[in-house]
Amino acid sequence: MLSIESVTSAYGRIEVLHGVTLHVDAGEIVTLIGNNGAGKTTLLRAISGVQPITGGAIRFDGERIEKRPAHERVALGIAQVPEGRQLFAPLSVKDNLRLGAWSRRDADVAATLDCVYALFPMLRAIWERPAGALSGGQQQMLAIGRALMAKPRLLLLDEPSMGLAPNLVDQVLAAACALRDDNLTILLVEQNARAALAIADRAYVLETGLVTLSGAASAIGADARVREAYLGI
């Protein structure tokens, strides 16, 4: 579904990605693990179109998309849940969700909203509350729900467990598994490497803008280098 081919990207004169190559197959959860500053968020932003690349190619369903603007990538079926959630704080839960479907012209928006409420029942109960008044866990559920309102085929999840209590982390990652079981493809960036590897099908280790290790998530989790550097073992 997604192919990243020798992608480079920079902020000004500082190159952050140095030729990243990876792929994501339909129906997978693929996780990117690595230290802060490794380039994980930059790569997700490059895929969604909010960070330009300086070299390489990004293909979605075989079509090159690196020159397409972000809103066109959403229409193709790519949605990102950004690090830090970036909700519209004064707006209600329901209005934040409906904004996720702003580009849709089909008649199924209400049905998608019901699906989001089924995935996160808490949101239905607080649908009138301003997003800025929610707890961290509620905000993360809302951010994921907003992305799902675009009816994506590829969901880019950036640090969904950030700032959450362990039981809420479990809920959010369980939701990711449920989405995969419903045939949604997910590329996951997660500092909690242990939790990410537990739910992922495959994994890539990104270090200083380069992929240094890749394979089945179980094999990556068993690798001595990963266990020492990222799992504290």
C-alpha positions in Angstrom: 0.0 0.0 0.0 2.8 2.4 1.0 6.3 2.5 -0.4 9.0 4.9 0.9 12.0 4.9 -1.5 15.3 6.6 -0.5 13.4 9.6 1.0 15.4 12.6 2.3 14.0 15.6 4.0 15.4 18.7 5.7 14.6 21.6 7.9 16.4 24.4 6.2 20.0 23.2 5.8 19.7 20.5 8.4 18.9 17.1 6.7 16.8 14.9 9.0 16.0 11.9 6.8 19.0 10.5 4.9 17.5 8.1 2.4 14.8 6.2 4.3 13.3 3.1 2.5 10.5 1.1 3.9 7.1 -0.3 3.0 3.7 -1.0 4.6 1.4 -3.7 3.3 -2.4 -3.5 3.4 -3.8 -4.7 6.6 -0.6 -4.4 8.7 0.3 -2.5 11.8 3.9 -1.4 11.1 5.7 0.4 13.9 8.7 2.8 13.8 10.8 2.9 16.9 13.8 5.1 17.7 15.0 7.7 20.0 13.8 11.3 20.0 15.3 13.2 17.1 15.6 10.0 14.9 13.2 11.4 12.3 10.1 9.4 13.0 7.7 12.3 13.1 9.3 14.0 10.1 8.7 10.8 8.1 5.0 10.7 9.0 4.7 14.4 8.2 6.4 13.7 4.8 3.9 10.9 4.1 0.9 13.0 4.9 2.2 16.0 2.9 2.9 18.6 5.6 6.7 18.2 5.4 8.4 18.4 1.9 10.9 15.9 0.9 14.2 16.8 -0.9 14.7 13.5 -2.6 13.3 10.0 -3.2 9.8 8.9 -3.8 6.6 8.1 -1.9 4.1 5.8 -3.5 0.6 5.0 -2.3 -1.1 2.1 -4.1 1.6 2.4 -6.7 1.1 6.1 -7.5 3.8 8.7 -6.7 2.3 11.2 -4.3 5.3 13.2 -3.0 4.3 16.3 -5.1 0.6 16.1 -4.1 -0.6 18.6 -1.4 -1.8 17.2 1.9 -5.5 17.6 1.3 -5.2 15.5 -1.9 -3.5 12.8 0.1 -6.4 12.8 2.6 -8.8 12.3 -0.4 -6.6 9.3 -1.5 -7.1 7.7 1.9 -4.2 8.8 4.1 -4.9 10.4 7.5 -2.6 11.4 10.3 -3.1 11.6 14.1 -0.4 14.2 14.9 1.9 14.1 17.9 0.3 16.3 20.6 -3.2 15.7 19.2 -3.6 19.3 17.9 -7.4 19.5 18.5 -9.6 22.5 18.1 -9.8 23.3 21.8 -12.9 25.6 21.9 -15.0 23.4 19.7 -17.1 20.5 20.9 -16.2 16.8 20.6 -18.8 16.4 17.9 -17.6 19.5 15.9 -14.0 18.2 16.1 -15.1 14.9 14.7 -17.2 16.4 11.9 -14.2 18.6 10.9 -12.4 15.3 10.2 -14.9 14.7 7.4 -14.7 18.2 5.9 -13.6 16.9 2.5 -16.2 14.1 2.2 -19.2 14.5 -0.1 -20.8 11.1 0.5 -23.9 10.4 2.5 -22.2 8.1 5.1 -20.7 10.7 7.4 -23.3 10.0 10.1 -22.6 6.3 9.8 -18.9 6.9 10.2 -19.6 9.1 13.3 -21.5 6.2 14.8 -18.6 3.9 14.1 -16.2 6.2 16.0 -18.6 6.4 18.9 -18.8 2.5 18.9 -15.0 2.4 19.0 -14.7 5.1 21.7 -18.1 5.1 23.6 -16.8 7.7 26.0 -16.9 10.3 23.2 -20.6 9.8 22.7 -21.2 10.6 26.3 -19.3 13.9 26.2 -20.1 15.0 22.6 -21.1 18.6 23.7 -17.9 19.2 25.8 -15.2 21.4 24.4 -12.1 19.5 23.3 -9.9 21.7 25.5 -11.7 20.5 28.6 -11.0 16.8 28.1 -8.5 14.6 29.8 -5.4 13.5 27.9 -6.9 10.1 27.2 -10.2 11.5 26.0 -8.3 13.9 23.7 -6.3 11.1 22.2 -9.4 9.1 21.5 -10.9 12.3 19.9 -7.8 12.8 17.8 -7.9 9.3 16.5 -11.7 9.6 15.9 -11.2 12.8 14.0 -8.8 11.1 11.6 -11.1 8.1 11.2 -13.9 10.5 10.1 -12.0 10.9 6.8 -12.5 7.2 6.1 -8.7 6.6 5.6 -7.2 3.3 4.3 -3.8 4.2 5.9 -3.7 5.8 9.4 -0.5 7.5 10.6 -0.4 7.4 14.4 2.2 9.6 16.0 2.9 8.9 19.7 -0.6 7.9 20.7 0.4 6.9 24.3 2.2 10.2 25.1 1.1 11.5 28.5 -1.4 8.7 29.1 -1.9 6.5 32.1 -1.0 2.8 31.5 -4.7 1.7 31.4 -5.5 4.4 28.8 -2.4 3.3 26.8 -3.8 -0.2 26.7 -7.2 1.1 25.5 -5.7 3.2 22.7 -3.5 0.4 21.5 -6.4 -2.1 21.7 -8.4 0.3 19.5 -5.5 0.2 17.0 -5.7 -3.6 16.9 -9.5 -3.4 16.4 -9.0 -1.1 13.5 -6.5 -3.4 11.9 -8.9 -6.3 12.3 -11.4 -4.1 10.4 -8.9 -3.9 7.5 -7.4 -0.5 8.3 -3.6 -0.2 7.7 -1.6 1.6 10.4 1.9 3.1 10.5 2.6 3.7 14.2 5.3 5.8 15.8 5.5 5.1 19.5 8.1 5.8 22.2 6.7 2.9 24.2 8.6 0.4 22.1 7.5 -2.6 24.2 3.8 -1.8 23.7 4.3 -1.0 20.0 6.1 -4.2 19.2 3.5 -6.2 21.1 0.7 -5.2 18.6 2.7 -4.6 15.4 3.2 -7.1 12.6 6.5 -5.6 11.4 8.9 -3.0 12.7 11.6 -0.6 11.6 14.3 0.9 13.8 15.1 4.5 12.8 18.3 6.0 14.0 19.5 9.5 13.1 17.4 9.5 9.9 18.3 6.0 8.7 16.6 2.7 8.9 19.1 0.5 10.8 17.0 -2.6 11.4 13.8 -4.1 10.1 11.8 -7.3 10.3 8.9 -9.0 12.0 8.0 -7.2 15.2 8.7 -10.4 17.3 12.2 -10.7 15.8 12.9 -7.0 16.4 11.7 -7.3 20.0 14.1 -10.3 20.5 17.1 -8.5 19.0 19.7 -7.9 21.7 20.5 -4.4 20.4 16.8 -3.4 20.5 16.3 -5.0 23.9 19.2 -3.0 25.4 18.6 0.3 23.6 14.8 0.6 23.6 13.3 -2.1 26.0 15.6 -1.6 29.0 16.6 -5.2 29.1 
